[in-house]
Amino acid sequence: MIVVQKIFKLNKKGSSLKAFANVVLDDKLLLKGVKVVEGKDGLFVAMPQQKGKDDKWYEAVTFLTEEGKEALQEAVLKAYKK
């Protein structure tokens, strides 16, 4: 079960970053820093990232199944659009 605990909407003109979300997964894990981003094909959800020693950004959380990723995206975008 995926529950969006909180949405932090941003109002920066010209920014593709639209919001951050805190998400609870199966009442066992709190995932902070999930991003809502406006891309060229519309809104999408991006996982939290951390900067590596090579100055590149890497996902800090990765879904093991496409179904899990899609369920998270659907829940976060639904909460964002409310």
N, C-alpha and C positions, 0 to 999 in steps of 0.2 A: 504494500500500500504506500502510495506517495502522497504526502501532504505538504503543500507549500505553506510554511509557517509565517513567512513575512516577505513582502516585496518592497524594495527600496527603489522607487522610480526616480530617474534623473531628468532634469529639464535643461540639458545643455544643448543649445542650438548648434547644429552642424556636427554633432557627435553621433557616431553609429551605436555607441553604448547607451542603451535605454533604461536598464534597471539591473539591480542585483537581487538575488533571492536566497532565502534560507529554506532548505527542503529537508523534511524528515522522511527517511526510508524505513518502512516496516516497523515503526516505533523503536528502532534500534540504532539509527545513525542520523546525526545532524550534519548535513552538508551545507557549508556556508560559502558564499561567493559565487554561486551559479549566476551567469550573466545572460541577459536578454540583449541581443544585438540585432541591429537593422542591417541586413546584407543586401546585395544587389537583387536577390530573389525574394526578399521579405524578411520577416523576423525569424530568428533561430536562437537556440540555447547553446551556450558554450560553458564548458566545465572550468572550474577554478584552475589557474595556472601558476607556475613558479618559474623564476628565472634561473637558468643554469649557469655554470661557470663560463660557458661560451657565449653568454649574453643573449641566448635564444630562449624563447618561452616554451614551456612544456606543460601539458595537462597534468594536474596533480591527482585527478581522479579519472578513471576510464571504465566505461561499462563493458562487461564481458559479452553481452548479447545486444543485438540490434533492438530487440523488443523492449529491453530495459531502458535503453537510450530514448526510444520513441515515447515510452510512457512518461519519462521525466520531462521531455520536451513538451508533450501535450499538457501535462499538469501545470508546468510553469507558464506557458503561453496563455492558458486559460485564466490563470490567476492574474497575469499581467493585464489582460484585456478587460478585466472586471472594472 
